[in-house]
């Protein structure tokens, strides 16, 4: 069976191999309102109406604005491929999907700038360094978004007859009508879906925490990381906190959950509240608005990118690769290993819908395991004690116990 004609197109072949760069035309912009929070524009600044109709459908289906934003950027990648191949979106086939996935697998990600020669794994943290390309999760999310886009238009009898992104029937059967108490069935991945590897969560060991915290240059940064590591909140949850959401007497804050978007309370440690008080003392008007603000120039709400830069600056000085989400992992690991909180209680604090998600934090840190193994080796290597002749074995056993045997 011969390959599709577009597959043999020189531009498509060059995109798959990384020899031809994908033109960075078009963009995602903020929409006119909550009914259409984001819009996709083509290379001439015109609205891509098929994507706008899909966005309005997702808003009606109660998708979060953050999810819609991610899907719009996935649609931007798809349409850039189509525009470069000069293929109308209604005539797209699986061949274009193969080209898009091939490009994502080999193209450099502009948000990742790992230094040349950096090891695959950071020896200080034990975490893998991010590669220069797009991650598995990004590729799979892009495929899911594009398939959802065409599923929507197929429902309204628009677009191609066959969805250009294949689906795995085995996966649909395995996940349909499954009780959460039943074990998950194995199934084959859909075509072009990348193999996802589940990794144990990485947290900052207590021995490295003081060194990391000392890299925070301002009270704002100290308060930020202290609140992260004591509350266990997600980045977008904590960054969205308003000043009136802080309960000083109750030592807690109110955040909006990422999934359900409902309010929930999370705890703050006395240390975090102390740093938070010192940080707020630097502002004249600290009675309303966003809790986290920029410290340079006119105060503005702190964005995720700016908070990530706080971590990146500390990593640059320490040679580590910790992330904002690692602070949540650190909080979870501390709660689980405290011996005070039960696993269901930790689940409530973290806002997990499934206990199995919380249970991953019961896995011991690799650093702790390695330290215990080294202790084991040290005991094996230690020579047996020797005593001068003339001492009775009974006396040695009484004084030294088993060491005298």
Protein Blocks (a to p, Z undefined) as FASTA:
>chain_A
ZZdfklmpmklmmmmnopaccddedjddddfbfklmbccddfkopacfklmmmmmmmmmn
opafklmmmmmmmmmmmmmmmmmnopafklgcfklmmmmmmmmmmpccfkbccdehiafb
dfklopacddfbdcfklmmmmmmmmmmmmmmmmmnogajfbdfbdcdfklmmmmgopafk
bccddddddehiacddddddddddfklmmmmmmmpmbfklmmmmmmmmmnopafklmmmp
cfklpcfknopaddddfklopacdddddfklmmmmmmmmmmpmblcgcjfbdcfehjadd
ddfklmmmmmmmmmmmnopacdfklmmmmmmmmmmmnomacfklmmmmnopabfklmmmm
mpccfklmmmmmmmmmmmmmpccddddehiafklmmmmnommlZZ
